[in-house]
Amino acid sequence: MTRRLENKFGALGQQGRAGLVAFITAGDPDPETSLKILNGLPRAGADIIELGMPFSDPMADGPSIQLSSQRALGNGGSMINTLDMVRSFRRDDDQTPIILMGYYNPIYRYGNQRFLDDALSAGVDGLIIVDLPPEEDDELCHACLTTGLNWIRLTTPTSDDSRLVTIFKNSSGFVYHVAIAGITGTRSADVEELESTVRRIRSHTTLPIAVGFGIRTPEQVNEIGRFADAVVVGSALVDTVKSARKEGLSAEHTADRVHVFVSELAAGLK
């Protein structure tokens, strides 16, 4: 099992703060810009990176991330290119954890074990596969863990105590708690209710808990970082990419704008 996630959460614990998880879609808005954004995320303040695997039907995602997938696919985005991005990133950074997040269909088409082997060799640390629940663990989860990648589960506001027991049977790396019921980037959670839910989840697992969905501002990052081990921001980042592209900014200036925003978010945790 890769140890970057374990090392990162250990370091965050020593620093006494939550981590920032930055989500971008691989290849959005184009390969050159996307790689510039990816390479600069750690310097901007991202502790962990979630790299979205472009897919034509991202059913759990809201309009922002759906459009980011469309931009990536329209400019040649593919699983091969996504893994190549990770390989390129790893030439200069062997410490920052990278999680691939997305849907099973592109992996199935690529070939399950081929994908797992290529992801591990590229430098991926774990997977979040939105549409593979615990009942489907034979499909990919077991092979993923055997190969040496973390299998990261999603919990939701509707995950009751009995469901949490099932969810955590084959979990590793960290827990991704979805703060709201519904799709990404559409609204924000009630912080007090969220804190209570995170406390309940902790009674079922020793894994770090990252909270995402609907988090868009440094103030929200600060609030949630007081009780979560990490805070995930996604839709707000891909919206920043979209606005920069709409203004006709260069790859370098688009990446700079994203990195400035990430720095502002990270400041909320320090």
Salt bridges, closest charged atoms under 4 A:
GLU6 OE2 - ARG3 NH2 3.07
ASP28 OD1 - ARG71 NE 2.60
ASP30 OD2 - ARG245 NH2 2.41
ASP47 OD1 - ARG17 NH2 2.89
ASP84 OD1 - ARG87 NH1 2.71
ASP94 OD1 - ARG4 NH2 2.79
ASP118 OD2 - ARG114 NE 3.90
ASP125 OD1 - ARG4 NH1 2.68
ASP125 OD2 - ARG90 NH2 2.95
GLU135 OE2 - ARG163 NH1 2.61
ASP137 OD2 - ARG153 NH2 2.72
ASP138 OD1 - HIS142 ND1 3.00
ASP161 OD1 - ARG200 NH1 2.98
ASP161 OD1 - HIS204 NE2 3.15
ASP229 OD2 - ARG202 NH1 2.83
ASP239 OD2 - ARG216 NH2 2.64
GLU247 OE2 - ARG257 NH1 2.90
